[in-house]
Amino acid sequence: MAPLAGQPMKNKLKVLRAMNDWSQADLAERLDVSRQAVNAIETGKHDPSLPLAFRIGRLFSMPIEEIFNDGVEP
Amino acid sequence: MTTGDDERKIGPRPWVRIVRFSLTLLAIIVLVAFATGAWTGHFSDGNRSWSLAFGAMMTAFAVAVCGLCFAAFGDSRALWAAMQYLPKREQVTVKFIAVAILLGLFGGLIGGLSSASGGPFVGESRNLPPAFAIGMVVLLATVSPWLTRRWWRAIDEHEQAAYTEGANIAGHFIMFAGVAWWVLSRAKLAPDPDAMALIIAMCFVWTGVWFYRKFA
């Protein structure tokens, strides 16, 4: 079933960050965004743009779809 | 993985927490400073009951708030030094917030000094000198867009989204509130719409949404 419009994207950012023992500020520095942006993405309040999603994927050496999940089964 | 080098580069976390907290305080200060500038300019008009003295008092209040916030941290120099440990994007935010505070205080000062009820910037006619008015308009037309553009290019996409949402909600608010006020005034149920009051209200809504989306 398709997710409702406007439903926040789920993601594993917090888990990946914890696995690397990074604070939100550490991750923000590496992604060149503010700590508030990292927090908003982790809590689903902000969906990152494609360029930022690609930067996140590259940082964790993972494809975007393994980090972000829109709730739709393939 | 985080290395020792990374820790040294990013800095001790207590400092980061202090600076984060101070960012929130600074956000509140910006609201106060902006309100002081706008309200002083608006209500210092002789047709309203806000005097030059009250405008100056409000400006002094904003300065006192800034001072108290810095004093609350004991050592503002250490706070300033801790800035380097913030993510670069947050350093940009702090710098532009500082600019906004200064502009807000400048606006409050100018508003107080150009009060229609008296002040060094107004003449016998109680009007602003044309040269002064033109100078202010030139500043607004040149420096403001330049600063805004620089700020817009410096912030990240999250803050851009917060600011844009604030603009969206403030635009709708002012459209509905303005029309409602006009309709009420046509029925003599309210005074004539006041453009500056509407602009101030719009800025409050805009800034409130923007900061809520960014920091909450």
Chai-1 contact restraints between the chains, C-beta under 6 A:
chainA,res_idxA,chainB,res_idxB,connection_type,confidence,min_distance_angstrom,max_distance_angstrom,comment,restraint_id
A,N20,B,M1,contact,1.0,0.0,6.0,A-B,restraint_1
A,D21,B,T2,contact,1.0,0.0,6.0,A-B,restraint_2
A,A25,B,V16,contact,1.0,0.0,6.0,A-B,restraint_3
A,A25,B,P87,contact,1.0,0.0,6.0,A-B,restraint_4
A,D26,B,I10,contact,1.0,0.0,6.0,A-B,restraint_5
A,A28,B,P87,contact,1.0,0.0,6.0,A-B,restraint_6
A,E29,B,P87,contact,1.0,0.0,6.0,A-B,restraint_7
A,V33,B,R89,contact,1.0,0.0,6.0,A-B,restraint_8
A,V33,B,D156,contact,1.0,0.0,6.0,A-B,restraint_9
A,S34,B,R89,contact,1.0,0.0,6.0,A-B,restraint_10
A,S34,B,E90,contact,1.0,0.0,6.0,A-B,restraint_11
A,S34,B,D156,contact,1.0,0.0,6.0,A-B,restraint_12
A,R35,B,P87,contact,1.0,0.0,6.0,A-B,restraint_13
A,Q36,B,K214,contact,1.0,0.0,6.0,A-B,restraint_14
A,A37,B,D156,contact,1.0,0.0,6.0,A-B,restraint_15
A,A37,B,H158,contact,1.0,0.0,6.0,A-B,restraint_16
A,A40,B,H158,contact,1.0,0.0,6.0,A-B,restraint_17
A,H46,B,H158,contact,1.0,0.0,6.0,A-B,restraint_18
A,S49,B,E157,contact,1.0,0.0,6.0,A-B,restraint_19
